[in-house]
Amino acid sequence: MTTPTLRIRGLTKRYPSLTVLDGLDLDVAQGSLVALLGASGCGKTTLLRLVAGFDRPDGGTIELDGATIAADGTHVHPERRRIGVVPQEGAVFPHLSAAANVGFGLRRGRRRARVEQMLELVGMGGLGSRMPHELSGGQLQRVALARALAPEPALVLLDEPFAALDTGLRAAVRQQVREAVKAVGATAVLVTHDQEEALSMADEVAIMAAGRVVQQGEPMSVYQAPASAEVAGFLGDAMVLPASTDGTLASSVLGSVRVPPADAGSGQLVVRPEQVVVLPRGGAGIPGEVVSAQFFGHDAMVTVAVGDPATLVRSRVLGAPVHLAPGTPVSVFVKGEGTYFGMMRG
C-alpha cells in the first residue's frame, strides 16, 4: 500500500473550555479529493488550519509525503509546507490583476507561462488583465484556485470555497474546480457542510463528529452503508425508525424491510425517502394518509402519516404529485434493503 500524501494520527486541539479535535485520524491518498463533511462546530476548519500550519496541535502527528510537518516538538512553518489554500471568499489581492494574483510568489523565469497555463485551466484564459472588482464571485474563486495550484503544491486545501456563491453558480463552479484539480493531478481536501457538494465532488468523504472522523470512504459506499444512524441522518436525507429484527427482516411502522444480517433484537431502521413508494390505497403496503406534498421541480417530497399513533414518513417521487393532495388515502412500502443498527448493550 502506497504512503498517503496526507497522514494524520491522533490529532488533538484543545482550548480552555473545549476540545475541538479529539484524537483524529485521516488519510488522503495521492491524487484524490477528499471532502470533510460535518455539522458546524465539528472541527473541520480547525483541522485545515492545523494542516496548513496556521495553528499548532496539542497532540498527534501530521505527515505530508512521508515527512512529519507537525508533532510534539516539530512545527514546519506554513510557507515551507508546499500546501495551497483556497479560503471561503477567494481572498485575492484587490490591487493586483488576475494574472498577477496567480503569479504571486512564482519564480520570474517560469511565471508568465505558468500563469497563462493556470488561467486556461480554470476557464479564465484571456481574462488575466482584469482586476478583482471586474470579476464575478465565481471568477474570483477560480483565480484563487489557479493561484493555489500554480506553485505545484503537494496538497491543496479548499475551505468551503463555494459558500458565498448563489445556488445556480455553485454547481457550475464546483465542477470546474474538480476538473482543474484533477487535470494537474493534485491532492486536495475540501471542507464543506453541503452534502450534495461532498457527494458530487469527492473521491472520498470523511464524516466528522465530535472532533473525530467517524467514517471515511467512497461517497456511494458511505451513503449506502453508514456506520451509524447519526451518519445516515447527516449524509443525505434519512428516516431513523424504532424497529426490531429477526436477523434478516426489520419490523417497523413501515412493515417488514430486508436488512443485512444482524443479531435479533431491538434497534433502529434507517430508510431513505427515495426508497419509500407511495401507491393508491388498496395496493400492497402499509395504509396511510398524505399530509403534505412539496414540489421541487425535478422531484417532490410527499409526507405520509402511517400507524397509530401516527408516524410521519417521507417519500421522494419524480414529477408533480397532482394526485397526492393532503388527505389522500395511500399505501406505502419500502423498496430495496434498509440499514439496521442494534441497540448497544452495556
N, C-alpha and C positions, 0 to 999 in steps of 0.2 A: 504494500500500500504506500503510495507516494505521500510525502510530507505535505500537509495542507499549507497554503500560503499564510493563512492566519490560524494560529492555535492558541486558545485561551484556556487556562486551567485554574479553577479555584478563585476567580477574580472577586474581590471584595472591596466595597467602598462604603464607608460609614460617615455619618455626620453626628453631632452630639445627641440628637434625639431620633435618628433614623438610620437604618441600614438600607441603602439603595440597591446594592448588589451583594448577594449572599452566596459566595462560592460558585460563581457562574462558570460553566464550561461551554465552549463553542469552537467548532472547526469550520473553516471556509476553504473549500478546495480551489486549486489554481484554475483560473479562468471562469469560475462560477459567479453567479449573482445570488446572494443570499439576502432575503428580506427578514428583518427583525420586526416582528409584529406583536403588539401588546397594548393594553389599555394605558391611558395617561398615568404617569407615575410609576410604571413598572421598571424603569431604569434604562430604557432604550438610548436616550440621548446621553446619559451619564456614561454608558458603555462606549459610545462613539467618541466621547471626549477623552476617555482613558486610552483608547486605541490610538487616537490622533496624537496623544501626548500633551493635551491641554491641561489635564489633571493627572494626579498621581494616585494609584490604587493603594489601599491599606493592606492588601494581601493578594496572593496569587501571581500568575505569570502571564505575559503576553509575548508570543513569538511571531515574528514575521520572516517568512522564507527561512525558517530554521534558526534565526538569530533572536536572542532574547532582547526585547526593547523595553520591557517593564517587568520588574521583580523586586524583591527585597534588596535594596542597595543598588538597583540598576534603574536608570531613567534616561533613555535616549531622547534628546530634545526633538520637538516636532519637526523642525526643518531638516533633520537628519534621518527621518524615518521613511522617506520615499512613499508618503501617503498623500493622496489628493483628497480634498474635502470640498463638497458642494453643499453649502448651507441652504436653509429654507428659502431665502429670497435672493439667491444668487450672489449678493454682496460683491458685485463688480465695482471697480474703481470708477466713480462718476466722471472724473476728469480725463479718462483715457478712452480712446476708441475701442471698438470691439476687438480689432486686431491687436492693439497694444495691450489690452487686458489678457488676451490669450498668450501673448508673447512675454508677459511679465515674468522675469526671472530666468528665461531661457538664455542659453549662450548665444552670443551675437552671430557666430558663424552659421548656425542652423536655424536661427529664429524665423526668418521670412518664410522659408519653405515649410517649416513645421506649422507655423500659424495658418498658412493657406490650406495645408492638408487638414488640420483640425476643424477649421471653419467649414470646409467642404463636407467633412464627415458628419457634422451636426446640422447640416442643411442651412448653413449661413454663408455659403460661397457668394462672393460679390458684395457682402454687407460689412466687410471689415472696417471701412472708414466711418461707419455710423457711430454716433455717441450713444451712451446708455439711455439718455432721455428720448432718443429717436427709436428705441426698440420696444417691442411689446414684452409682456411678462414672460411669455413662452420663449421668446428670443433671448431674453436676459438669462434664463435658466440654461439655455443651450450654450451661450457664451461661457457661463460659469463651468459647465461640464467640459467644454473644449479646453479651458484653462487648466482644469484639474487633470485632464488626460495628456496634455502637451508634454510634460516632463517624463512621460512613461513611468508612472509610479507603480510600485509593487501592489498597491491596494488603493481603491477609490471608495470614499465614504460619502453616502448621499443621505443627508439628514432632512427627511420629509421635503424633498425638493419641489413637490408639486402642490403643496398645501395652499399657496397663495393664488393658484390658477383657478379660473372658473371651470365648471364641470365639463363643458364642451371641449375646452382646450386641453384639459388634463390628460384625457385618453390619448390624444394625438402626440403630445409631447413625451409622455412616458414611453410610448412605443419607439419614438425617435431616440430617446435616451438609451433604451435597451439595445437597439440596433447599433448605436455608436459604441457602447461599451463592449459589445460582442465583436464588433468589427476590428477592434485593436487587441482583442484577447485579454482584456483587463479583468482583474478580480475585483469584485465590488460587494459592498454591504449597504443595503438600503434600509433606513429606518422609516417605518410608516405605521399609522394606526388604521389605514384604509385596507380592508380585507381584499377588495377587488384588485387594488393596486398590487398587493403582495402576491395574490394568486396568479395574476396575468403576467407579471414581470419576472418573477424569481425562478431560478432553477431549484432552489430550496427555500422553505420558510422555517424560521426558528421562532417558536411561540414563547414569549416571555411572560412570567408572572412572579410576583413577589421576589424580584431580583435574581431570578434564575431562568435558564432555558428549560422549559418543561417538555418540549417536543421539537424535534427537528427532522425534516425530511422533504421529499418532493411534494409540491402543493397537493396533487391529487391523492397521494397516499395519506397525508395528514388530514385532508378533508374527509376522506372515506373511512379512515381508521384512526380517529382521535384517541389520544392517550387517556383522556378523562372527559367527563361530562362538561367540565369547565372549558376545556379546549374546544370541544364541539360547539358550545354556545358562543364562543368568541370567534371562531373561524367559520364564517358563513352563518346563515340563519338555521336554527335548530330548535326542536322542541325536546325538552327533557321531562319524561313522564314517569311516575311511580309504576313499577312493574314487578313481576316475578317470572322466573323461568324454570322449566323442567330440564334445561340443559341445551335445548335446541330451539325452542319456541318461547318467546316472551309474551306474557299476557298483560294487557293494559287496557285503558279506556278505548284504544283503537283496535281491540281484539287481539288475535294471535299473530305475531310477527316473527319471521325467521331471524335468528341471530347466530353469530359464530358460537361454537361450543363453549359453554360456561357452566360453572358449578350451580346446581339447583338452589333456589332461594330467592330472596327479595333483593331488589336493586333499582336501577334506573335504565329506562329505554330512551335512546336518542334516535329521533326520526327527523329527516329534513323535509321542509314543506313541499319540495318538488316530488317527494315520494308519495304524498297523500293524494289519492284520486277521489274526485267528487263525482257522483253519478246521481241521476234522478232516483227518488225514493222507490224502493222495491227491488233495486239491483243488489248484487252481493255487497256485503259490508255492514258497517255499524250505522244505525239510523241517527240522523242529526238534523239540525236546522241552521240555515245560513244566518249569520249575524251581520256580516258586512262583506263588501267586495270592493277592493281598491284597484283601479285600473292604472297601469304604468306605461301603457303603450305597447311594449313588446310582450308583456305578460300582466297578470293580475294576481293579487293575493286575496284569497277567499278565507274568511274566518267562519268556522262552523262550531256550534255547540253540540257536544255529544255527552251521553251518560247522564246519570242522576246521582248526586248533584252535577250540574253541567260543568264540563271542562271545555275550554276553548282551544281548538286546534286549527292550524293554518295549512292551506293548500295553495301551491303556486301553479297557476294554469296559464296556458297560452291564450292570447287574444282577449277580447272583451266578453266578460261573463254576463251577457244581457239576460240570460235565463236564470241567473242566480241572485235575484233580488233578496234583501233581508226578509226572513220568514219562510223562504222556500224550503220545503222538506227534501232532504237528500240522504244518500247513503255514502259513506266514506270507507276506503280501505287503503292499506299500505302496500305499495309495490316494492319488490326487492327486499334486501336484508337491512335490518336495523342494527344499531350498535348497543350493546348491553354492558352495564357496569354493575357488578355485585356490590352489596354493602360491605364496607370494611368491618372486620371483627377485631375486637380488642384482645 
